[in-house]
């Protein structure tokens, strides 16, 4: 056998071996979420503080203390975000999570389904999406109570595709200047990051559209922005999301539970496992689907 034929057979064997390894490892399509998600736990964790907390009291700022300019991203590719259910099949998210998607999917209790319709706010960064199928998932209630200075906030979602919870404190009102010329300036709430669970650093990309709740578990805002350098996140008030929702989605005075900095991560696991907070996948061109 000639040396040339031997080398050719060797290369064929190497390629075949690499292909077999790739099939066994089930290499993920780069157009999907970068990290496969763990399956939800069989039973949501027991809630450790069943006694309802009273709503926070204090001073709500009357004037903006922060100016935030939003720059539109030049990257146009498939992405992920978060949504939370406020009525059967009705979900609130951030507008920038869904505004460039040809097809949108939501993962509820471990199963993906395609979104039926999207309604986006004309001014602020919020949207309401309608899922196709009833799923029996839990819901989270909105409140129209505004945050008060130094109150605790808790944000739930999927930064970088990882189920995570964020603990913050309220530090003031923001004047948000969107990147598109002629777009009105809007108001938002600014929160200083205190802790994350699981512990991590860097971008919170993927938590956009998730709820910010107070210590009673009621939603005060929708998480839309992060300043990684300053350690702050910004939310849009729940009242702006309510403008897109049907009248039967009513406000509540309090959420009916108790959340503390010691157990906020446990509450986050509960609302994600119950399906109340879910992962969103945006297919920009419509020819990609999320992995199971």
Residue pairs with C-beta under 8 A, 6 or more apart in sequence:
28 34
28 36
28 291
29 288
29 291
31 77
31 78
31 288
32 78
32 281
32 288
32 289
32 290
32 291
33 80
33 161
33 279
33 281
33 290
33 291
34 160
34 161
35 160
35 161
35 162
36 291
37 107
37 158
37 161
37 162
37 163
37 279
38 163
39 110
40 109
40 110
40 272
40 273
41 269
41 273
43 273
44 269
44 270
44 273
44 274
45 266
45 269
45 270
45 273
47 257
47 266
47 267
47 270
48 263
48 266
49 257
49 258
49 259
49 260
49 263
50 257
50 258
51 258
52 216
52 254
52 255
52 256
52 257
52 258
53 215
53 216
53 254
53 257
53 258
53 259
54 216
54 254
55 143
55 145
55 214
55 215
55 216
55 218
55 253
55 254
56 147
56 148
56 151
56 152
56 214
56 215
57 148
58 148
58 149
58 150
58 151
59 148
59 149
60 146
60 147
60 148
60 149
61 149
61 172
61 173
62 173
63 173
64 172
64 173
64 174
64 175
64 187
65 171
65 172
65 173
65 174
65 190
66 172
66 173
66 174
66 175
66 190
67 174
67 175
67 177
68 174
68 175
68 176
68 177
68 188
68 190
68 225
68 227
68 234
69 177
69 179
70 176
70 177
70 178
70 179
70 225
71 179
72 179
72 180
76 100
76 284
77 284
78 281
78 282
78 283
78 284
78 288
79 97
79 281
79 282
79 284
80 158
80 161
80 206
80 279
80 280
80 281
80 282
81 93
81 94
81 96
81 97
81 98
81 157
81 158
81 206
81 207
81 208
81 209
81 279
81 280
81 282
82 93
82 97
82 156
82 157
82 158
82 206
82 207
82 208
82 209
82 210
82 223
82 277
82 278
82 279
82 280
83 91
83 92
83 93
83 97
83 106
83 129
83 209
83 210
83 277
83 278
83 280
84 91
84 92
84 93
84 140
84 156
84 209
84 210
84 211
84 219
84 271
84 276
84 277
84 278
85 91
85 137
85 138
85 139
85 140
85 275
85 276
85 277
85 278
86 92
86 139
86 140
86 141
86 142
86 219
86 241
86 245
86 249
87 139
87 245
87 246
87 248
87 249
88 134
88 139
89 116
89 130
89 131
89 132
89 133
89 134
89 135
90 128
90 129
90 130
90 131
90 245
90 246
90 249
91 106
91 128
91 129
91 130
91 131
91 278
92 126
92 127
92 128
92 209
92 211
92 219
92 222
92 241
92 244
92 245
93 126
93 127
93 128
93 129
93 208
93 209
93 222
93 280
94 125
94 126
94 127
94 208
94 209
94 222
94 223
94 224
94 236
95 120
95 121
95 124
95 125
95 126
95 127
96 125
96 208
96 224
97 127
97 208
97 209
97 280
97 282
98 104
98 115
98 118
98 120
98 127
98 129
98 280
98 282
99 120
99 127
100 282
100 284
101 118
101 282
101 283
101 284
102 283
102 284
102 285
102 286
103 114
103 115
103 283
103 286
104 114
104 115
104 118
104 129
104 280
104 281
104 282
104 283
105 112
105 113
105 114
105 115
105 280
105 281
105 283
105 289
105 290
106 112
106 113
106 115
106 129
106 131
106 278
106 279
106 280
106 281
107 278
107 279
107 280
107 281
107 290
108 131
108 135
108 137
108 275
108 278
109 135
109 136
109 137
109 273
109 274
109 275
111 135
112 281
112 289
112 290
112 292
113 131
113 132
113 133
113 135
114 132
115 129
115 130
115 131
115 132
116 130
116 131
116 132
117 129
117 130
118 127
118 128
118 129
118 130
119 127
119 128
119 129
119 130
119 244
120 126
120 127
121 127
121 240
121 241
121 243
121 244
123 183
123 184
123 186
123 240
124 186
124 236
124 240
125 178
125 222
125 224
125 225
125 236
126 222
126 224
126 236
126 240
126 241
126 244
127 209
127 244
128 241
128 244
128 245
129 280
135 275
136 275
137 274
137 275
137 276
137 278
138 271
138 274
138 275
138 276
139 276
140 211
140 213
140 217
140 218
140 219
140 255
140 271
140 276
140 277
141 217
141 218
141 219
141 251
141 252
141 255
141 256
142 218
142 219
142 238
142 241
142 242
142 249
142 251
142 252
143 214
143 216
143 218
143 219
143 220
143 238
143 251
143 252
143 253
143 254
143 255
144 238
144 239
144 242
144 251
145 214
145 218
145 220
145 253
146 220
146 237
147 153
147 170
147 189
147 214
147 220
147 221
148 170
149 170
149 171
149 172
150 169
150 170
150 171
151 169
151 170
151 214
151 215
152 167
152 168
152 169
152 170
152 214
152 215
152 259
152 260
152 261
153 167
153 168
153 169
153 170
153 191
153 212
153 213
153 214
153 220
153 235
154 165
154 166
154 167
154 168
154 212
154 213
154 214
154 215
154 259
154 264
154 267
154 268
155 165
155 166
155 168
155 191
155 207
155 210
155 211
155 212
155 213
155 223
155 233
155 235
156 164
156 165
156 166
156 207
156 210
156 211
156 213
156 267
156 268
156 271
156 272
156 277
157 164
157 206
157 207
157 208
157 209
157 210
157 223
157 277
158 164
158 206
158 207
158 210
158 279
159 200
159 203
159 204
159 205
159 206
159 207
160 200
160 202
160 203
160 204
160 205
160 206
161 206
161 279
162 198
162 200
162 206
163 268
163 269
163 272
164 196
164 197
164 198
164 200
164 207
164 268
165 196
165 197
165 264
165 265
165 267
165 268
165 269
166 193
166 195
166 196
166 197
166 204
166 207
166 233
167 193
167 194
167 195
167 196
167 197
167 261
167 264
168 191
168 192
168 193
168 194
168 212
168 233
169 191
169 192
169 194
170 189
170 190
170 191
170 192
171 190
171 191
171 192
171 232
172 189
172 190
173 187
173 188
173 189
173 190
174 187
174 188
174 189
174 190
174 234
175 185
175 187
176 185
176 186
176 187
176 188
176 225
176 234
177 185
178 185
178 186
186 236
186 240
187 237
188 221
188 224
188 225
188 234
188 235
188 236
188 237
189 212
189 220
189 221
189 234
189 235
189 236
189 237
190 232
190 233
190 234
191 212
191 232
191 233
191 234
191 235
192 231
192 232
193 231
193 232
193 233
194 261
195 261
197 264
197 265
197 268
202 228
203 226
203 228
204 226
204 228
204 233
205 226
207 223
207 226
207 233
208 223
208 224
208 225
209 222
209 223
209 224
209 280
210 222
210 223
210 277
211 219
211 221
211 222
211 223
211 277
212 219
212 220
212 221
212 222
212 223
212 235
213 219
213 220
213 255
213 259
214 220
214 255
214 259
215 258
215 259
215 260
216 254
216 255
216 256
216 257
216 258
216 259
217 254
217 255
217 256
217 257
217 258
217 259
217 267
218 252
218 253
218 254
218 255
219 238
219 255
220 235
220 237
220 238
221 235
221 236
221 237
221 238
222 235
222 236
222 238
222 240
222 241
223 233
223 234
223 235
224 234
224 235
224 236
225 233
225 234
226 232
226 233
226 234
227 233
227 234
238 251
242 249
242 251
257 267
259 267
268 277
271 277
272 278
281 289
281 290
283 289
